[in-house]
């Protein structure tokens, strides 16, 4: 059977033998909102646990609106115009509103990429700046969380009279779900805070997993940081498989977040009878599969769908390389994954972005990993301690030799957007 996987912008079709294909795990079919712009206006006027934004904005002189960076396909061109109009209706003037891109430790979004991120109108009429986690002087210290994580947040956000977070609620492989409190931490936090937020005690905790909020220390630390920084209003959305809006949620930080999570669960959870020998998956295509750093999410989230000792076969474009300079260097220098896991527990041993390699090791402890990409040469792939294959079909042939001709295969075309769950 021909199965189309999300792969960079163009997608890729692969052939999986009918006799082996145990199922295709897709996001549930949820119809889009008939009028998303009207839904945004309604959410702004009738928020959860909060007065309407226009009322909150009255008398405020300045505002900071935090948006996600290019790694999240947030429909900003639909969300932002109405939100900004509400702000201006009785609050800050347009020139006193800052849109702050929550890059975390990712690269900045500039030029035409930034235009595409926010839409023509917002790009041409509003001040937009990127967060820079590495600029220590641009952050202020707000104390520590109950877990001892230092809270250092972008001063531009802290100085605003009105603080607003926007985002996309979807499964997140560490914090359970994205958006909400994550707009502050790690979105606009300092490198020091982000590194502590991704420390081994958080990353390797059994509850720091996709779809889990209760008892998740990563989620808890992010929420504490957001509370310390202050959040006056939030707006987030949920998308279906076609990246159409199926829900808009606005209001108080937590009151608006849980309904959005519930809607995301309606879309993303797919039950299976049992794990398979092989999972063929993606990193959800552009923009999430631009780097190996981001593509690892496609490996981690699908783990419940593969048997221990099975194989995850990932197809990802990886057109921008490995990731940050620190992550690339770390990947190339790591020759033994378990030795790496021991090393990061040593005092004073910490590298920016090490947490993504740590997540990869947790996945590798569970299953083998094969990679198909045309974005990296075979020699580079081998240095990542992954098994390179010439095509998905080539990888499947290797798996059938490994597990037998009757090996069961599950396909997840949209990778980390789908949350597999074994029935019961």
Rosetta blueprint (number, residue, H / E / L):
1 X L
2 X E
3 X E
4 X E
5 X E
6 X L
7 X L
8 X L
9 X L
10 X L
11 X L
12 X E
13 X E
14 X E
15 X E
16 X L
17 X L
18 X L
19 X L
20 X L
21 X E
22 X E
23 X E
24 X E
25 X L
26 X L
27 X L
28 X L
29 X L
30 X L
31 X L
32 X L
33 X L
34 X L
35 X L
36 X H
37 X H
38 X H
39 X H
40 X H
41 X H
42 X H
43 X H
44 X H
45 X H
46 X L
47 X L
48 X E
49 X L
50 X L
51 X L
52 X L
53 X H
54 X H
55 X H
56 X H
57 X H
58 X L
59 X L
60 X L
61 X L
62 X L
63 X E
64 X E
65 X E
66 X E
67 X E
68 X E
69 X L
70 X L
71 X L
72 X L
73 X L
74 X L
75 X L
76 X H
77 X H
78 X H
79 X H
80 X H
81 X H
82 X H
83 X H
84 X H
85 X H
86 X H
87 X H
88 X H
89 X H
90 X H
91 X L
92 X L
93 X L
94 X H
95 X H
96 X H
97 X E
98 X E
99 X E
100 X E
101 X E
102 X E
103 X L
104 X L
105 X L
106 X L
107 X L
108 X L
109 X L
110 X L
111 X H
112 X H
113 X H
114 X H
115 X H
116 X H
117 X H
118 X H
119 X L
120 X H
121 X H
122 X H
123 X H
124 X H
125 X H
126 X L
127 X E
128 X E
129 X E
130 X E
131 X L
132 X L
133 X L
134 X L
135 X L
136 X H
137 X H
138 X H
139 X E
140 X E
141 X E
142 X E
143 X E
144 X E
145 X L
146 X L
147 X L
148 X L
149 X L
150 X E
151 X E
152 X E
153 X E
154 X E
155 X H
156 X H
157 X H
158 X H
159 X H
160 X L
161 X L
162 X E
163 X E
164 X E
165 X E
166 X E
167 X E
168 X E
169 X L
170 X L
171 X E
172 X E
173 X L
174 X L
175 X L
176 X E
177 X E
178 X L
179 X L
180 X H
181 X H
182 X H
183 X H
184 X L
185 X L
186 X L
187 X L
188 X L
189 X E
190 X L
191 X H
192 X H
193 X H
194 X H
195 X H
196 X H
197 X H
198 X L
199 X L
200 X H
201 X H
202 X H
203 X H
204 X L
205 X L
206 X L
207 X L
208 X L
209 X L
210 X L
211 X L
212 X L
213 X L
214 X L
215 X L
216 X L
217 X H
218 X H
219 X H
220 X H
221 X H
222 X H
223 X H
224 X H
225 X H
226 X H
227 X H
228 X H
229 X H
230 X L
231 X L
232 X L
233 X E
234 X E
235 X E
236 X E
237 X E
238 X E
239 X E
240 X L
241 X L
242 X L
243 X L
244 X L
245 X E
246 X E
247 X E
248 X E
249 X E
250 X E
251 X E
252 X L
253 X H
254 X H
255 X H
256 X H
257 X H
258 X H
259 X H
260 X H
261 X H
262 X H
263 X H
264 X H
265 X H
266 X H
267 X H
268 X H
269 X E
270 X E
271 X E
272 X E
273 X L
274 X L
275 X L
276 X E
277 X E
278 X E
279 X E
280 X E
281 X E
282 X E
283 X L
284 X L
285 X L
286 X L
287 X L
288 X L
289 X L
290 X L
291 X L
292 X H
293 X H
294 X H
295 X H
296 X H
297 X H
298 X H
299 X H
300 X H
301 X H
302 X H
303 X H
304 X H
305 X H
306 X E
307 X E
308 X E
309 X E
310 X E
311 X E
312 X E
313 X E
314 X E
315 X E
316 X L
317 X L
318 X L
319 X L
320 X L
321 X L
322 X L
323 X L
324 X L
325 X H
326 X H
327 X H
328 X H
329 X H
330 X H
331 X H
332 X H
333 X H
334 X L
335 X L
336 X L
337 X H
338 X H
339 X H
340 X H
341 X H
342 X H
343 X H
344 X L
345 X L
346 X L
347 X L
348 X L
349 X L
350 X L
351 X L
352 X L
353 X L
354 X H
355 X H
356 X H
357 X H
358 X H
359 X H
360 X H
361 X H
362 X H
363 X H
364 X H
365 X H
366 X H
367 X L
368 X E
369 X E
370 X E
371 X E
372 X E
373 X L
374 X L
375 X L
376 X L
377 X L
378 X H
379 X H
380 X H
381 X H
382 X H
383 X H
384 X L
385 X L
386 X L
387 X E
388 X E
389 X L
390 X L
391 X L
392 X H
393 X H
394 X H
395 X H
396 X H
397 X H
398 X H
399 X H
400 X H
401 X H
402 X H
403 X H
404 X L
405 X L
406 X L
407 X L
408 X L
409 X E
410 X E
411 X E
412 X E
413 X L
414 X L
415 X H
416 X H
417 X H
418 X L
419 X E
420 X E
421 X E
422 X E
423 X L
424 X L
